[in-house]
Amino acid sequence: MEDMSYWKEVWERKGNGNTTCLEELDGYEDTTADVKEIAKQIVKELDIKETDRILEVACGAGGLAQYIKCGEYVGVDYSSSLVKRHIELLNNSVLHGEANNLIFKDKTFDKVFCFGAFHYFPNQEYAKQAISELKRVAKEAIFIGDLPMTSHRKEHLLYDKNDFKDWKITDGYYNPCRFNVSLKLV
Ligand SMILES: C[S@@+](CC[C@H](N)C(=O)[O-])C[C@H]1O[C@@H](n2cnc3c(N)ncnc32)[C@H](O)[C@@H]1O
């Protein structure tokens, strides 16, 4: 799946819908995901403290962000409509951008996470670039969640646990066909 435009258009449309439900804007409406619980697990996994500077890559409208308490939260997403909704609904600092090309300087954030987005990337090369960007802008740790091993959608990019040998791997939070990875940088 090399075409960037397919999923980008889907997420652009999402943000232009009428709902103000953050979970729905972020695409969780037809899933069993408990978004509050997922946020709790990410806070635990990354040991997010109330003083931490946090970046969420592919943050959407803020489905998870609404539950993350930290010193400073910054989000990035490639959907302009979702960025707009996120700012309107949560008043967070959110920038428009691609996961594989972050505008921040090295080690700008204490911890960086990306949940529920890697399967929308166009190919493995893009995913590798995104991982090195996450590592570059983080000081202490990064977390990537919801990586699918298999999927009912042919448009989803799939991942293999064997490609994350130096990482801590955990089971998907709501879907047994998915897994999460995290890496301590210090
Ligand atoms: C399922 S939503 C998850 C949103 C948020 N992380 C959450 O869990 O509530 C997926 C998000 O990934 C974003 N996204 C997908 N591919 C992206 C890319 N290449 N760069 C930046 N954002 C991307 C979409 O616009 C969408 O907001």
The ligand as an SDF file (V2000), in Angstrom:
LIG
                    3D

 27 29  0  0  0  0  0  0  0  0999 V2000
   -6.8390    5.9360   15.1080 C   0  0  0  0  0  0  0  0  0  0  0  0
   -6.3950    7.6600   15.0750 S   0  0  0  0  0  0  0  0  0  0  0  0
   -5.5080    7.7500   16.6110 C   0  0  0  0  0  0  0  0  0  0  0  0
   -5.4810    9.1330   17.1880 C   0  0  0  0  0  0  0  0  0  0  0  0
   -4.8910    9.2000   18.5900 C   0  0  0  0  0  0  0  0  0  0  0  0
   -3.5350    8.7220   18.6240 N   0  0  0  0  0  0  0  0  0  0  0  0
   -5.7600    8.3910   19.5370 C   0  0  0  0  0  0  0  0  0  0  0  0
   -5.3850    7.2290   19.7950 O   0  0  0  0  0  0  0  0  0  0  0  0
   -6.7840    8.8940   19.9980 O   0  0  0  0  0  0  0  0  0  0  0  0
   -5.0560    7.6730   13.8730 C   0  0  0  0  0  0  0  0  0  0  0  0
   -4.4630    9.0490   13.6500 C   0  0  0  0  0  0  0  0  0  0  0  0
   -3.2450    8.9110   12.9270 O   0  0  0  0  0  0  0  0  0  0  0  0
   -3.1110   10.0290   12.0750 C   0  0  0  0  0  0  0  0  0  0  0  0
   -2.1000    9.6730   11.0850 N   0  0  0  0  0  0  0  0  0  0  0  0
   -2.1080    8.5990   10.2590 C   0  0  0  0  0  0  0  0  0  0  0  0
   -1.0100    8.5780    9.5020 N   0  0  0  0  0  0  0  0  0  0  0  0
   -0.2600    9.6550    9.8590 C   0  0  0  0  0  0  0  0  0  0  0  0
    0.9990   10.1620    9.4280 C   0  0  0  0  0  0  0  0  0  0  0  0
    1.6840    9.5510    8.4670 N   0  0  0  0  0  0  0  0  0  0  0  0
    1.4920   11.2710   10.0150 N   0  0  0  0  0  0  0  0  0  0  0  0
    0.7640   11.9130   10.9820 C   0  0  0  0  0  0  0  0  0  0  0  0
   -0.4510   11.4970   11.4140 N   0  0  0  0  0  0  0  0  0  0  0  0
   -0.9510   10.3690   10.8720 C   0  0  0  0  0  0  0  0  0  0  0  0
   -4.5290   10.2210   11.5460 C   0  0  0  0  0  0  0  0  0  0  0  0
   -4.7390   11.4850   10.9750 O   0  0  0  0  0  0  0  0  0  0  0  0
   -5.3480    9.9840   12.8090 C   0  0  0  0  0  0  0  0  0  0  0  0
   -5.5310   11.1780   13.5070 O   0  0  0  0  0  0  0  0  0  0  0  0
  1  2  1  0
  2  3  1  0
  2 10  1  0
  3  4  1  0
  4  5  1  0
  5  6  1  0
  5  7  1  0
  7  8  2  0
  7  9  1  0
 10 11  1  0
 11 12  1  0
 11 26  1  0
 12 13  1  0
 13 14  1  0
 13 24  1  0
 14 15  1  0
 14 23  1  0
 15 16  2  0
 16 17  1  0
 17 18  1  0
 17 23  2  0
 18 19  1  0
 18 20  2  0
 20 21  1  0
 21 22  2  0
 22 23  1  0
 24 25  1  0
 24 26  1  0
 26 27  1  0
M  CHG  2   2   1   9  -1
M  END
$$$$
